[in-house]
């Protein structure tokens, strides 16, 4: 386990603010990922960081950092 869920929720929120092209590639660098990285590769990275992190659930607000700290 490399990250806690609160940190991942904050990073997830930041990822959601990045522009993505029509092919699903980020248009700006994010953490250690360069611009042009496929967002699904980043999604897999998130799930690999913590056993309880689920991209599908995060897409629908499960990983909100407010929920994790409140």
PQR file of N, CA, C, O and H, with PARSE charges and radii, in Angstrom:
ATOM      1  N   UNK A   1       0.859  -1.174   0.000 -0.4000 1.5000
ATOM      2  CA  UNK A   1       0.000   0.000   0.000 -0.0000 2.0000
ATOM      3  C   UNK A   1       0.905   1.237   0.000  0.5500 1.7000
ATOM      4  O   UNK A   1       1.636   1.484   0.960 -0.5500 1.4000
ATOM      5  N   UNK A   2       0.847   1.991  -1.067 -0.4000 1.5000
ATOM      6  CA  UNK A   2       1.717   3.152  -1.210 -0.0000 2.0000
ATOM      7  C   UNK A   2       1.079   4.455  -0.735  0.5500 1.7000
ATOM      8  O   UNK A   2       1.780   5.356  -0.276 -0.5500 1.4000
ATOM      9  H   UNK A   2       0.253   1.791  -1.847  0.4000 1.0000
ATOM     10  N   UNK A   3      -0.214   4.558  -0.840 -0.4000 1.5000
ATOM     11  CA  UNK A   3      -0.929   5.797  -0.544 -0.0000 2.0000
ATOM     12  C   UNK A   3      -2.149   5.482   0.307  0.5500 1.7000
ATOM     13  O   UNK A   3      -2.671   4.368   0.264 -0.5500 1.4000
ATOM     14  H   UNK A   3      -0.784   3.826  -1.213  0.4000 1.0000
ATOM     15  N   UNK A   4      -2.606   6.465   1.082 -0.4000 1.5000
ATOM     16  CA  UNK A   4      -3.858   6.260   1.804 -0.0000 2.0000
ATOM     17  C   UNK A   4      -5.015   6.744   0.917  0.5500 1.7000
ATOM     18  O   UNK A   4      -4.794   7.426  -0.083 -0.5500 1.4000
ATOM     19  H   UNK A   4      -2.183   7.370   1.117  0.4000 1.0000
ATOM     20  N   UNK A   5      -6.218   6.393   1.286 -0.4000 1.5000
ATOM     21  CA  UNK A   5      -7.383   6.732   0.466 -0.0000 2.0000
ATOM     22  C   UNK A   5      -7.642   8.234   0.389  0.5500 1.7000
ATOM     23  O   UNK A   5      -8.149   8.722  -0.621 -0.5500 1.4000
ATOM     24  H   UNK A   5      -6.397   5.839   2.098  0.4000 1.0000
ATOM     25  N   UNK A   6      -7.305   8.955   1.426 -0.4000 1.5000
ATOM     26  CA  UNK A   6      -7.500  10.409   1.407 -0.0000 2.0000
ATOM     27  C   UNK A   6      -6.605  11.035   0.342  0.5500 1.7000
ATOM     28  O   UNK A   6      -7.061  11.851  -0.459 -0.5500 1.4000
ATOM     29  H   UNK A   6      -6.893   8.559   2.246  0.4000 1.0000
ATOM     30  N   UNK A   7      -5.337  10.654   0.337 -0.4000 1.5000
ATOM     31  CA  UNK A   7      -4.421  11.180  -0.686 -0.0000 2.0000
ATOM     32  C   UNK A   7      -4.902  10.819  -2.085  0.5500 1.7000
ATOM     33  O   UNK A   7      -4.899  11.659  -2.984 -0.5500 1.4000
ATOM     34  H   UNK A   7      -4.966   9.992   0.988  0.4000 1.0000
ATOM     35  N   UNK A   8      -5.310   9.582  -2.264 -0.4000 1.5000
ATOM     36  CA  UNK A   8      -5.784   9.157  -3.584 -0.0000 2.0000
ATOM     37  C   UNK A   8      -7.034   9.920  -4.002  0.5500 1.7000
ATOM     38  O   UNK A   8      -7.191  10.244  -5.180 -0.5500 1.4000
ATOM     39  H   UNK A   8      -5.313   8.899  -1.533  0.4000 1.0000
ATOM     40  N   UNK A   9      -7.909  10.206  -3.074 -0.4000 1.5000
ATOM     41  CA  UNK A   9      -9.116  10.972  -3.396 -0.0000 2.0000
ATOM     42  C   UNK A   9      -8.755  12.383  -3.851  0.5500 1.7000
ATOM     43  O   UNK A   9      -9.373  12.919  -4.771 -0.5500 1.4000
ATOM     44  H   UNK A   9      -7.781   9.943  -2.118  0.4000 1.0000
ATOM     45  N   UNK A  10      -7.776  12.972  -3.220 -0.4000 1.5000
ATOM     46  CA  UNK A  10      -7.336  14.314  -3.625 -0.0000 2.0000
ATOM     47  C   UNK A  10      -6.724  14.270  -5.017  0.5500 1.7000
ATOM     48  O   UNK A  10      -7.016  15.123  -5.855 -0.5500 1.4000
ATOM     49  H   UNK A  10      -7.274  12.537  -2.472  0.4000 1.0000
ATOM     50  N   UNK A  11      -5.875  13.277  -5.265 -0.4000 1.5000
ATOM     51  CA  UNK A  11      -5.283  13.136  -6.602 -0.0000 2.0000
ATOM     52  C   UNK A  11      -6.349  12.840  -7.649  0.5500 1.7000
ATOM     53  O   UNK A  11      -6.279  13.349  -8.768 -0.5500 1.4000
ATOM     54  H   UNK A  11      -5.638  12.584  -4.584  0.4000 1.0000
ATOM     55  N   UNK A  12      -7.328  12.025  -7.295 -0.4000 1.5000
ATOM     56  CA  UNK A  12      -8.410  11.690  -8.222 -0.0000 2.0000
ATOM     57  C   UNK A  12      -9.175  12.948  -8.625  0.5500 1.7000
ATOM     58  O   UNK A  12      -9.502  13.142  -9.796 -0.5500 1.4000
ATOM     59  H   UNK A  12      -7.385  11.612  -6.386  0.4000 1.0000
ATOM     60  N   UNK A  13      -9.451  13.788  -7.649 -0.4000 1.5000
ATOM     61  CA  UNK A  13     -10.156  15.038  -7.931 -0.0000 2.0000
ATOM     62  C   UNK A  13      -9.327  15.913  -8.882  0.5500 1.7000
ATOM     63  O   UNK A  13      -9.870  16.517  -9.808 -0.5500 1.4000
ATOM     64  H   UNK A  13      -9.185  13.630  -6.698  0.4000 1.0000
ATOM     65  N   UNK A  14      -8.029  15.977  -8.649 -0.4000 1.5000
ATOM     66  CA  UNK A  14      -7.146  16.759  -9.526 -0.0000 2.0000
ATOM     67  C   UNK A  14      -7.116  16.172 -10.932  0.5500 1.7000
ATOM     68  O   UNK A  14      -7.116  16.914 -11.914 -0.5500 1.4000
ATOM     69  H   UNK A  14      -7.588  15.487  -7.897  0.4000 1.0000
ATOM     70  N   UNK A  15      -7.090  14.864 -11.034 -0.4000 1.5000
ATOM     71  CA  UNK A  15      -7.110  14.216 -12.351 -0.0000 2.0000
ATOM     72  C   UNK A  15      -8.380  14.573 -13.108  0.5500 1.7000
ATOM     73  O   UNK A  15      -8.346  14.774 -14.322 -0.5500 1.4000
ATOM     74  H   UNK A  15      -7.089  14.261 -10.236  0.4000 1.0000
ATOM     75  N   UNK A  16      -9.484  14.653 -12.406 -0.4000 1.5000
ATOM     76  CA  UNK A  16     -10.757  14.997 -13.034 -0.0000 2.0000
ATOM     77  C   UNK A  16     -10.797  16.390 -13.617  0.5500 1.7000
ATOM     78  O   UNK A  16     -11.663  16.689 -14.439 -0.5500 1.4000
ATOM     79  H   UNK A  16      -9.511  14.491 -11.420  0.4000 1.0000
ATOM     80  N   UNK A  17      -9.877  17.252 -13.211 -0.4000 1.5000
ATOM     81  CA  UNK A  17      -9.820  18.617 -13.729 -0.0000 2.0000
ATOM     82  C   UNK A  17      -8.893  18.768 -14.929  0.5500 1.7000
ATOM     83  O   UNK A  17      -8.794  19.852 -15.503 -0.5500 1.4000
ATOM     84  H   UNK A  17      -9.173  17.009 -12.543  0.4000 1.0000
ATOM     85  N   UNK A  18      -8.212  17.690 -15.312 -0.4000 1.5000
ATOM     86  CA  UNK A  18      -7.296  17.759 -16.449 -0.0000 2.0000
ATOM     87  C   UNK A  18      -8.042  17.598 -17.767  0.5500 1.7000
ATOM     88  O   UNK A  18      -8.991  16.820 -17.858 -0.5500 1.4000
ATOM     89  H   UNK A  18      -8.292  16.809 -14.846  0.4000 1.0000
ATOM     90  N   UNK A  19      -7.613  18.332 -18.780 -0.4000 1.5000
ATOM     91  CA  UNK A  19      -8.203  18.113 -20.103 -0.0000 2.0000
ATOM     92  C   UNK A  19      -7.727  16.776 -20.680  0.5500 1.7000
ATOM     93  O   UNK A  19      -6.581  16.367 -20.497 -0.5500 1.4000
ATOM     94  H   UNK A  19      -6.841  18.964 -18.705  0.4000 1.0000
ATOM     95  N   UNK A  20      -8.643  16.117 -21.377 -0.4000 1.5000
ATOM     96  CA  UNK A  20      -8.371  14.827 -22.008 -0.0000 2.0000
ATOM     97  C   UNK A  20      -8.786  14.942 -23.471  0.5500 1.7000
ATOM     98  O   UNK A  20      -9.842  15.495 -23.777 -0.5500 1.4000
ATOM     99  H   UNK A  20      -9.574  16.450 -21.525  0.4000 1.0000
ATOM    100  N   UNK A  21      -7.952  14.419 -24.380 -0.4000 1.5000
ATOM    101  CA  UNK A  21      -8.286  14.510 -25.800 -0.0000 2.0000
ATOM    102  C   UNK A  21      -9.321  13.445 -26.192  0.5500 1.7000
ATOM    103  O   UNK A  21      -9.754  12.649 -25.359 -0.5500 1.4000
ATOM    104  H   UNK A  21      -7.094  13.970 -24.132  0.4000 1.0000
ATOM    105  N   UNK A  22      -9.702  13.448 -27.454 -0.4000 1.5000
ATOM    106  CA  UNK A  22     -10.732  12.525 -27.940 -0.0000 2.0000
ATOM    107  C   UNK A  22     -10.309  11.052 -27.864  0.5500 1.7000
ATOM    108  O   UNK A  22     -11.151  10.156 -27.922 -0.5500 1.4000
ATOM    109  H   UNK A  22      -9.350  14.095 -28.130  0.4000 1.0000
ATOM    110  N   UNK A  23      -9.007  10.814 -27.734 -0.4000 1.5000
ATOM    111  CA  UNK A  23      -8.499   9.445 -27.628 -0.0000 2.0000
ATOM    112  C   UNK A  23      -8.316   8.997 -26.178  0.5500 1.7000
ATOM    113  O   UNK A  23      -7.818   7.900 -25.925 -0.5500 1.4000
ATOM    114  H   UNK A  23      -8.323  11.542 -27.686  0.4000 1.0000
ATOM    115  N   UNK A  24      -8.721   9.851 -25.218 -0.4000 1.5000
ATOM    116  CA  UNK A  24      -8.617   9.488 -23.815 -0.0000 2.0000
ATOM    117  C   UNK A  24      -7.238   9.703 -23.224  0.5500 1.7000
ATOM    118  O   UNK A  24      -6.896   9.097 -22.208 -0.5500 1.4000
ATOM    119  H   UNK A  24      -9.125  10.742 -25.423  0.4000 1.0000
ATOM    120  N   UNK A  25      -6.448  10.553 -23.844 -0.4000 1.5000
ATOM    121  CA  UNK A  25      -5.102  10.836 -23.353 -0.0000 2.0000
ATOM    122  C   UNK A  25      -5.081  12.205 -22.668  0.5500 1.7000
ATOM    123  O   UNK A  25      -5.671  13.168 -23.156 -0.5500 1.4000
ATOM    124  H   UNK A  25      -6.726  11.046 -24.669  0.4000 1.0000
ATOM    125  N   UNK A  26      -4.384  12.270 -21.520 -0.4000 1.5000
ATOM    126  CA  UNK A  26      -4.320  13.542 -20.804 -0.0000 2.0000
ATOM    127  C   UNK A  26      -3.494  14.545 -21.608  0.5500 1.7000
ATOM    128  O   UNK A  26      -2.521  14.180 -22.267 -0.5500 1.4000
ATOM    129  H   UNK A  26      -3.904  11.487 -21.123  0.4000 1.0000
ATOM    130  N   UNK A  27      -3.897  15.807 -21.544 -0.4000 1.5000
ATOM    131  CA  UNK A  27      -3.230  16.837 -22.323 -0.0000 2.0000
ATOM    132  C   UNK A  27      -2.213  17.623 -21.513  0.5500 1.7000
ATOM    133  O   UNK A  27      -1.509  18.470 -22.062 -0.5500 1.4000
ATOM    134  H   UNK A  27      -4.688  16.104 -21.008  0.4000 1.0000
ATOM    135  N   UNK A  28      -2.125  17.359 -20.227 -0.4000 1.5000
ATOM    136  CA  UNK A  28      -1.141  17.990 -19.339 -0.0000 2.0000
ATOM    137  C   UNK A  28      -0.525  16.891 -18.480  0.5500 1.7000
ATOM    138  O   UNK A  28      -1.145  15.853 -18.248 -0.5500 1.4000
ATOM    139  H   UNK A  28      -2.696  16.670 -19.780  0.4000 1.0000
ATOM    140  N   UNK A  29       0.680  17.121 -18.018 -0.4000 1.5000
ATOM    141  CA  UNK A  29       1.293  16.132 -17.136 -0.0000 2.0000
ATOM    142  C   UNK A  29       0.507  16.058 -15.823  0.5500 1.7000
ATOM    143  O   UNK A  29      -0.141  17.019 -15.409 -0.5500 1.4000
ATOM    144  H   UNK A  29       1.184  17.964 -18.206  0.4000 1.0000
ATOM    145  N   UNK A  30       0.584  14.894 -15.187 -0.4000 1.5000
ATOM    146  CA  UNK A  30      -0.126  14.637 -13.926 -0.0000 2.0000
ATOM    147  C   UNK A  30       0.740  13.702 -13.083  0.5500 1.7000
ATOM    148  O   UNK A  30       1.072  12.596 -13.509 -0.5500 1.4000
ATOM    149  H   UNK A  30       1.110  14.113 -15.524  0.4000 1.0000
ATOM    150  N   UNK A  31       1.098  14.154 -11.895 -0.4000 1.5000
ATOM    151  CA  UNK A  31       2.009  13.408 -11.031 -0.0000 2.0000
ATOM    152  C   UNK A  31       3.242  13.028 -11.855  0.5500 1.7000
ATOM    153  O   UNK A  31       3.924  13.913 -12.371 -0.5500 1.4000
ATOM    154  H   UNK A  31       0.828  15.052 -11.548  0.4000 1.0000
ATOM    155  N   UNK A  32       3.541  11.744 -11.988 -0.4000 1.5000
ATOM    156  CA  UNK A  32       4.698  11.325 -12.781 -0.0000 2.0000
ATOM    157  C   UNK A  32       4.330  10.947 -14.214  0.5500 1.7000
ATOM    158  O   UNK A  32       5.188  10.500 -14.975 -0.5500 1.4000
ATOM    159  H   UNK A  32       2.987  11.025 -11.568  0.4000 1.0000
ATOM    160  N   UNK A  33       3.062  11.123 -14.586 -0.4000 1.5000
ATOM    161  CA  UNK A  33       2.599  10.780 -15.935 -0.0000 2.0000
ATOM    162  C   UNK A  33       2.761  11.977 -16.875  0.5500 1.7000
ATOM    163  O   UNK A  33       2.294  13.073 -16.563 -0.5500 1.4000
ATOM    164  H   UNK A  33       2.365  11.486 -13.968  0.4000 1.0000
ATOM    165  N   UNK A  34       3.414  11.780 -18.014 -0.4000 1.5000
ATOM    166  CA  UNK A  34       3.554  12.884 -18.968 -0.0000 2.0000
ATOM    167  C   UNK A  34       2.262  13.109 -19.755  0.5500 1.7000
ATOM    168  O   UNK A  34       1.411  12.224 -19.843 -0.5500 1.4000
ATOM    169  H   UNK A  34       3.793  10.890 -18.268  0.4000 1.0000
ATOM    170  N   UNK A  35       2.134  14.296 -20.317 -0.4000 1.5000
ATOM    171  CA  UNK A  35       1.024  14.556 -21.239 -0.0000 2.0000
ATOM    172  C   UNK A  35       1.057  13.483 -22.311  0.5500 1.7000
ATOM    173  O   UNK A  35       2.128  13.066 -22.752 -0.5500 1.4000
ATOM    174  H   UNK A  35       2.825  15.015 -20.245  0.4000 1.0000
ATOM    175  N   UNK A  36      -0.119  13.037 -22.728 -0.4000 1.5000
ATOM    176  CA  UNK A  36      -0.219  11.986 -23.734 -0.0000 2.0000
ATOM    177  C   UNK A  36      -0.443  10.604 -23.158  0.5500 1.7000
ATOM    178  O   UNK A  36      -0.643   9.646 -23.906 -0.5500 1.4000
ATOM    179  H   UNK A  36      -0.990  13.376 -22.370  0.4000 1.0000
ATOM    180  N   UNK A  37      -0.412  10.483 -21.827 -0.4000 1.5000
ATOM    181  CA  UNK A  37      -0.669   9.195 -21.178 -0.0000 2.0000
ATOM    182  C   UNK A  37      -2.152   8.878 -21.264  0.5500 1.7000
ATOM    183  O   UNK A  37      -2.990   9.755 -21.054 -0.5500 1.4000
ATOM    184  H   UNK A  37      -0.249  11.260 -21.220  0.4000 1.0000
ATOM    185  N   UNK A  38      -2.478   7.645 -21.569 -0.4000 1.5000
ATOM    186  CA  UNK A  38      -3.870   7.215 -21.623 -0.0000 2.0000
ATOM    187  C   UNK A  38      -4.441   7.245 -20.206  0.5500 1.7000
ATOM    188  O   UNK A  38      -3.825   6.732 -19.272 -0.5500 1.4000
ATOM    189  H   UNK A  38      -1.798   6.932 -21.740  0.4000 1.0000
ATOM    190  N   UNK A  39      -5.609   7.844 -20.053 -0.4000 1.5000
ATOM    191  CA  UNK A  39      -6.184   7.979 -18.706 -0.0000 2.0000
ATOM    192  C   UNK A  39      -6.462   6.622 -18.070  0.5500 1.7000
ATOM    193  O   UNK A  39      -6.443   6.506 -16.844 -0.5500 1.4000
ATOM    194  H   UNK A  39      -6.109   8.261 -20.812  0.4000 1.0000
ATOM    195  N   UNK A  40      -6.719   5.591 -18.876 -0.4000 1.5000
ATOM    196  CA  UNK A  40      -6.954   4.268 -18.299 -0.0000 2.0000
ATOM    197  C   UNK A  40      -5.691   3.708 -17.654  0.5500 1.7000
ATOM    198  O   UNK A  40      -5.780   2.964 -16.678 -0.5500 1.4000
ATOM    199  H   UNK A  40      -6.735   5.685 -19.872  0.4000 1.0000
ATOM    200  N   UNK A  41      -4.522   4.051 -18.180 -0.4000 1.5000
ATOM    201  CA  UNK A  41      -3.274   3.652 -17.530 -0.0000 2.0000
ATOM    202  C   UNK A  41      -3.173   4.306 -16.153  0.5500 1.7000
ATOM    203  O   UNK A  41      -2.698   3.692 -15.197 -0.5500 1.4000
ATOM    204  H   UNK A  41      -4.450   4.656 -18.973  0.4000 1.0000
ATOM    205  N   UNK A  42      -3.620   5.547 -16.063 -0.4000 1.5000
ATOM    206  CA  UNK A  42      -3.603   6.260 -14.784 -0.0000 2.0000
ATOM    207  C   UNK A  42      -4.631   5.643 -13.837  0.5500 1.7000
ATOM    208  O   UNK A  42      -4.375   5.517 -12.639 -0.5500 1.4000
ATOM    209  H   UNK A  42      -4.005   6.046 -16.839  0.4000 1.0000
ATOM    210  N   UNK A  43      -5.774   5.265 -14.363 -0.4000 1.5000
ATOM    211  CA  UNK A  43      -6.786   4.617 -13.527 -0.0000 2.0000
ATOM    212  C   UNK A  43      -6.224   3.340 -12.900  0.5500 1.7000
ATOM    213  O   UNK A  43      -6.434   3.082 -11.715 -0.5500 1.4000
ATOM    214  H   UNK A  43      -5.981   5.368 -15.336  0.4000 1.0000
ATOM    215  N   UNK A  44      -5.515   2.551 -13.689 -0.4000 1.5000
ATOM    216  CA  UNK A  44      -4.911   1.320 -13.159 -0.0000 2.0000
ATOM    217  C   UNK A  44      -3.879   1.644 -12.076  0.5500 1.7000
ATOM    218  O   UNK A  44      -3.766   0.932 -11.078 -0.5500 1.4000
ATOM    219  H   UNK A  44      -5.344   2.761 -14.652  0.4000 1.0000
ATOM    220  N   UNK A  45      -3.138   2.717 -12.288 -0.4000 1.5000
ATOM    221  CA  UNK A  45      -2.160   3.133 -11.280 -0.0000 2.0000
ATOM    222  C   UNK A  45      -2.867   3.416  -9.955  0.5500 1.7000
ATOM    223  O   UNK A  45      -2.407   2.986  -8.898 -0.5500 1.4000
ATOM    224  H   UNK A  45      -3.230   3.295 -13.098  0.4000 1.0000
ATOM    225  N   UNK A  46      -3.985   4.139 -10.014 -0.4000 1.5000
ATOM    226  CA  UNK A  46      -4.745   4.424  -8.792 -0.0000 2.0000
ATOM    227  C   UNK A  46      -5.136   3.131  -8.087  0.5500 1.7000
ATOM    228  O   UNK A  46      -4.921   2.998  -6.882 -0.5500 1.4000
ATOM    229  H   UNK A  46      -4.359   4.489 -10.873  0.4000 1.0000
ATOM    230  N   UNK A  47      -5.699   2.190  -8.807 -0.4000 1.5000
ATOM    231  CA  UNK A  47      -6.153   0.944  -8.192 -0.0000 2.0000
ATOM    232  C   UNK A  47      -4.989   0.125  -7.640  0.5500 1.7000
ATOM    233  O   UNK A  47      -5.159  -0.629  -6.682 -0.5500 1.4000
ATOM    234  H   UNK A  47      -5.874   2.297  -9.786  0.4000 1.0000
ATOM    235  N   UNK A  48      -3.816   0.268  -8.237 -0.4000 1.5000
ATOM    236  CA  UNK A  48      -2.642  -0.451  -7.741 -0.0000 2.0000
ATOM    237  C   UNK A  48      -2.055   0.168  -6.478  0.5500 1.7000
ATOM    238  O   UNK A  48      -1.255  -0.474  -5.796 -0.5500 1.4000
ATOM    239  H   UNK A  48      -3.678   0.881  -9.015  0.4000 1.0000
ATOM    240  N   UNK A  49      -2.432   1.395  -6.154 -0.4000 1.5000
ATOM    241  CA  UNK A  49      -1.876   2.074  -4.987 -0.0000 2.0000
ATOM    242  C   UNK A  49      -2.526   1.659  -3.681  0.5500 1.7000
ATOM    243  O   UNK A  49      -1.901   1.753  -2.624 -0.5500 1.4000
ATOM    244  H   UNK A  49      -3.081   1.917  -6.707  0.4000 1.0000
ATOM    245  N   UNK A  50      -3.772   1.200  -3.735 -0.4000 1.5000
ATOM    246  CA  UNK A  50      -4.483   0.850  -2.492 -0.0000 2.0000
ATOM    247  C   UNK A  50      -5.542  -0.201  -2.814  0.5500 1.7000
ATOM    248  O   UNK A  50      -6.286  -0.038  -3.781 -0.5500 1.4000
ATOM    249  H   UNK A  50      -4.279   1.124  -4.593  0.4000 1.0000
ATOM    250  N   UNK A  51      -5.627  -1.268  -2.035 -0.4000 1.5000
ATOM    251  CA  UNK A  51      -6.570  -2.347  -2.339 -0.0000 2.0000
ATOM    252  C   UNK A  51      -8.045  -1.940  -2.277  0.5500 1.7000
ATOM    253  O   UNK A  51      -8.891  -2.617  -2.860 -0.5500 1.4000
ATOM    254  H   UNK A  51      -5.023  -1.400  -1.250  0.4000 1.0000
ATOM    255  N   UNK A  52      -8.363  -0.856  -1.586 -0.4000 1.5000
ATOM    256  CA  UNK A  52      -9.756  -0.434  -1.474 -0.0000 2.0000
ATOM    257  C   UNK A  52     -10.149   0.628  -2.495  0.5500 1.7000
ATOM    258  O   UNK A  52     -11.319   1.003  -2.574 -0.5500 1.4000
ATOM    259  H   UNK A  52      -7.675  -0.306  -1.113  0.4000 1.0000
ATOM    260  N   UNK A  53      -9.193   1.115  -3.273 -0.4000 1.5000
ATOM    261  CA  UNK A  53      -9.522   2.130  -4.266 -0.0000 2.0000
ATOM    262  C   UNK A  53     -10.103   1.453  -5.493  0.5500 1.7000
ATOM    263  O   UNK A  53      -9.513   0.518  -6.034 -0.5500 1.4000
ATOM    264  H   UNK A  53      -8.243   0.811  -3.209  0.4000 1.0000
ATOM    265  N   UNK A  54     -11.253   1.924  -5.928 -0.4000 1.5000
ATOM    266  CA  UNK A  54     -11.940   1.370  -7.096 -0.0000 2.0000
ATOM    267  C   UNK A  54     -12.314   2.524  -8.026  0.5500 1.7000
ATOM    268  O   UNK A  54     -13.076   3.411  -7.643 -0.5500 1.4000
ATOM    269  H   UNK A  54     -11.733   2.684  -5.489  0.4000 1.0000
ATOM    270  N   UNK A  55     -11.781   2.511  -9.239 -0.4000 1.5000
ATOM    271  CA  UNK A  55     -12.047   3.589 -10.193 -0.0000 2.0000
ATOM    272  C   UNK A  55     -13.542   3.732 -10.441  0.5500 1.7000
ATOM    273  O   UNK A  55     -14.060   4.849 -10.460 -0.5500 1.4000
ATOM    274  H   UNK A  55     -11.162   1.790  -9.550  0.4000 1.0000
ATOM    275  N   UNK A  56     -14.232   2.635 -10.627 -0.4000 1.5000
ATOM    276  CA  UNK A  56     -15.669   2.698 -10.899 -0.0000 2.0000
ATOM    277  C   UNK A  56     -16.391   3.442  -9.780  0.5500 1.7000
ATOM    278  O   UNK A  56     -17.234   4.299 -10.046 -0.5500 1.4000
ATOM    279  H   UNK A  56     -13.812   1.728 -10.612  0.4000 1.0000
ATOM    280  N   UNK A  57     -16.070   3.122  -8.548 -0.4000 1.5000
ATOM    281  CA  UNK A  57     -16.701   3.808  -7.416 -0.0000 2.0000
ATOM    282  C   UNK A  57     -16.248   5.265  -7.331  0.5500 1.7000
ATOM    283  O   UNK A  57     -17.047   6.148  -7.018 -0.5500 1.4000
ATOM    284  H   UNK A  57     -15.386   2.426  -8.332  0.4000 1.0000
ATOM    285  N   UNK A  58     -14.969   5.516  -7.610 -0.4000 1.5000
ATOM    286  CA  UNK A  58     -14.446   6.883  -7.551 -0.0000 2.0000
ATOM    287  C   UNK A  58     -15.129   7.786  -8.570  0.5500 1.7000
ATOM    288  O   UNK A  58     -15.325   8.973  -8.313 -0.5500 1.4000
ATOM    289  H   UNK A  58     -14.320   4.799  -7.864  0.4000 1.0000
ATOM    290  N   UNK A  59     -15.488   7.240  -9.707 -0.4000 1.5000
ATOM    291  CA  UNK A  59     -16.160   8.029 -10.745 -0.0000 2.0000
ATOM    292  C   UNK A  59     -17.511   8.556 -10.261  0.5500 1.7000
ATOM    293  O   UNK A  59     -18.011   9.568 -10.753 -0.5500 1.4000
ATOM    294  H   UNK A  59     -15.328   6.276  -9.916  0.4000 1.0000
ATOM    295  N   UNK A  60     -18.085   7.859  -9.302 -0.4000 1.5000
ATOM    296  CA  UNK A  60     -19.399   8.254  -8.807 -0.0000 2.0000
ATOM    297  C   UNK A  60     -19.334   8.847  -7.404  0.5500 1.7000
ATOM    298  O   UNK A  60     -20.327   8.843  -6.677 -0.5500 1.4000
ATOM    299  H   UNK A  60     -17.679   7.037  -8.903  0.4000 1.0000
ATOM    300  N   UNK A  61     -18.147   9.364  -7.022 -0.4000 1.5000
ATOM    301  CA  UNK A  61     -18.021  10.104  -5.789 -0.0000 2.0000
ATOM    302  C   UNK A  61     -17.641   9.330  -4.550  0.5500 1.7000
ATOM    303  O   UNK A  61     -17.519   9.922  -3.478 -0.5500 1.4000
ATOM    304  H   UNK A  61     -17.340   9.367  -7.613  0.4000 1.0000
ATOM    305  N   UNK A  62     -17.450   8.020  -4.657 -0.4000 1.5000
ATOM    306  CA  UNK A  62     -17.107   7.209  -3.478 -0.0000 2.0000
ATOM    307  C   UNK A  62     -15.836   7.678  -2.820  0.5500 1.7000
ATOM    308  O   UNK A  62     -15.715   7.613  -1.597 -0.5500 1.4000
ATOM    309  H   UNK A  62     -17.549   7.539  -5.528  0.4000 1.0000
ATOM    310  N   UNK A  63     -14.885   8.149  -3.600 -0.4000 1.5000
ATOM    311  CA  UNK A  63     -13.567   8.510  -3.059 -0.0000 2.0000
ATOM    312  C   UNK A  63     -13.432   9.990  -2.787  0.5500 1.7000
ATOM    313  O   UNK A  63     -12.320  10.518  -2.795 -0.5500 1.4000
ATOM    314  H   UNK A  63     -14.984   8.201  -4.594  0.4000 1.0000
ATOM    315  N   UNK A  64     -14.508  10.653  -2.553 -0.4000 1.5000
ATOM    316  CA  UNK A  64     -14.440  12.063  -2.201 -0.0000 2.0000
ATOM    317  C   UNK A  64     -13.620  12.225  -0.930  0.5500 1.7000
ATOM    318  O   UNK A  64     -13.872  11.534   0.057 -0.5500 1.4000
ATOM    319  H   UNK A  64     -15.411  10.224  -2.546  0.4000 1.0000
ATOM    320  N   UNK A  65     -12.643  13.126  -0.936 -0.4000 1.5000
ATOM    321  CA  UNK A  65     -11.823  13.284   0.272 -0.0000 2.0000
ATOM    322  C   UNK A  65     -12.642  13.826   1.431  0.5500 1.7000
ATOM    323  O   UNK A  65     -12.272  13.620   2.587 -0.5500 1.4000
ATOM    324  H   UNK A  65     -12.438  13.688  -1.738  0.4000 1.0000
ATOM    325  N   UNK A  66     -13.754  14.520   1.154 -0.4000 1.5000
ATOM    326  CA  UNK A  66     -14.628  14.975   2.232 -0.0000 2.0000
ATOM    327  C   UNK A  66     -15.257  13.785   2.944  0.5500 1.7000
ATOM    328  O   UNK A  66     -15.382  13.776   4.169 -0.5500 1.4000
ATOM    329  H   UNK A  66     -14.055  14.688   0.215  0.4000 1.0000
ATOM    330  N   UNK A  67     -15.653  12.776   2.159 -0.4000 1.5000
ATOM    331  CA  UNK A  67     -16.272  11.580   2.732 -0.0000 2.0000
ATOM    332  C   UNK A  67     -15.246  10.791   3.539  0.5500 1.7000
ATOM    333  O   UNK A  67     -15.576  10.254   4.597 -0.5500 1.4000
ATOM    334  H   UNK A  67     -15.551  12.784   1.165  0.4000 1.0000
ATOM    335  N   UNK A  68     -14.011  10.715   3.056 -0.4000 1.5000
ATOM    336  CA  UNK A  68     -12.993   9.944   3.732 -0.0000 2.0000
ATOM    337  C   UNK A  68     -12.554  10.578   5.054  0.5500 1.7000
ATOM    338  O   UNK A  68     -12.148   9.872   5.977 -0.5500 1.4000
ATOM    339  H   UNK A  68     -13.744  11.152   2.197  0.4000 1.0000
ATOM    340  N   UNK A  69     -12.636  11.906   5.147 -0.4000 1.5000
ATOM    341  CA  UNK A  69     -12.186  12.570   6.371 -0.0000 2.0000
ATOM    342  C   UNK A  69     -13.344  12.875   7.312  0.5500 1.7000
ATOM    343  O   UNK A  69     -13.119  13.198   8.479 -0.5500 1.4000
ATOM    344  H   UNK A  69     -12.966  12.480   4.398  0.4000 1.0000
ATOM    345  N   UNK A  70     -14.571  12.780   6.828 -0.4000 1.5000
ATOM    346  CA  UNK A  70     -15.696  13.185   7.638 -0.0000 2.0000
ATOM    347  C   UNK A  70     -16.371  12.126   8.312  0.5500 1.7000
ATOM    348  O   UNK A  70     -17.343  12.370   9.028 -0.5500 1.4000
ATOM    349  H   UNK A  70     -14.754  12.518   5.880  0.4000 1.0000
TER
END
